Amino acid sequence: MTLSFRPLEPDPQADADPVIALISDALRHFQGAAHRDLVLAHVATALGRPARLSPQGAAEIIAAFEQRVGEGEDDPRPFRLPFGPGSHRWALRGAPQPPPTLTVIEGWRWRRGAQPLT
C-alpha cells in the first residue's frame, strides 16, 4: 500500500479566526491530520508556551475545532473527524482519509512436526 499526499489549499475561513488559523497551521504541519494532543502541543508551541496548554486554553481550542467539524464531502466546514464521532484524530477537509476497513495480516508459525510445502 502506498500513501500519497496532495498539497492542501489555504482555507479562507481560517484567516478570519486566529484560533482556527492556529489549528489549521498545526494540521498542515502534520500533513493534514493528527491526534488532538499533537495539535494542542503544536498550538502551545506556536503561542510560545511549553508543550502544554492550560486546561482552559485546551478547552477553548477543542471547542473551536468542534464548532467547525464538517460531515461528508460536501460540507464546507474546514475540519473532519476521519475516524468518526468521539475520535481524537483531527483532520483538515482536504486531508487524505483512512481506508474504510483495515486489513490485518495474521502471523502464523509451523505446527510442531509439520513439514513446509516445497
Secondary structure in CASP SS format (residue, H / E / C, confidence):
PFRMAT SS
TARGET T0000
AUTHOR 0000-0000-0000
METHOD secondary structure of the structure
MODEL  1
M C 1.00
T C 1.00
L C 1.00
S C 1.00
F C 1.00
R C 1.00
P C 1.00
L C 1.00
E C 1.00
P C 1.00
D C 1.00
P H 1.00
Q H 1.00
A H 1.00
D H 1.00
A H 1.00
D C 1.00
P H 1.00
V H 1.00
I H 1.00
A H 1.00
L H 1.00
I H 1.00
S H 1.00
D H 1.00
A H 1.00
L H 1.00
R H 1.00
H H 1.00
F C 1.00
Q C 1.00
G C 1.00
A E 1.00
A E 1.00
H E 1.00
R H 1.00
D H 1.00
L H 1.00
V H 1.00
L H 1.00
A H 1.00
H H 1.00
V H 1.00
A H 1.00
T H 1.00
A H 1.00
L C 1.00
G C 1.00
R C 1.00
P C 1.00
A C 1.00
R C 1.00
L C 1.00
S C 1.00
P H 1.00
Q H 1.00
G H 1.00
A H 1.00
A H 1.00
E H 1.00
I H 1.00
I H 1.00
A H 1.00
A H 1.00
F H 1.00
E H 1.00
Q H 1.00
R C 1.00
V E 1.00
G C 1.00
E C 1.00
G C 1.00
E C 1.00
D C 1.00
D C 1.00
P C 1.00
R C 1.00
P C 1.00
F E 1.00
R E 1.00
L C 1.00
P C 1.00
F C 1.00
G C 1.00
P C 1.00
G C 1.00
S C 1.00
H C 1.00
R E 1.00
W E 1.00
A E 1.00
L E 1.00
R C 1.00
G C 1.00
A C 1.00
P C 1.00
Q C 1.00
P C 1.00
P C 1.00
P C 1.00
T C 1.00
L C 1.00
T C 1.00
V C 1.00
I C 1.00
E C 1.00
G C 1.00
W C 1.00
R C 1.00
W C 1.00
R C 1.00
R C 1.00
G C 1.00
A C 1.00
Q C 1.00
P C 1.00
L C 1.00
T C 1.00
END
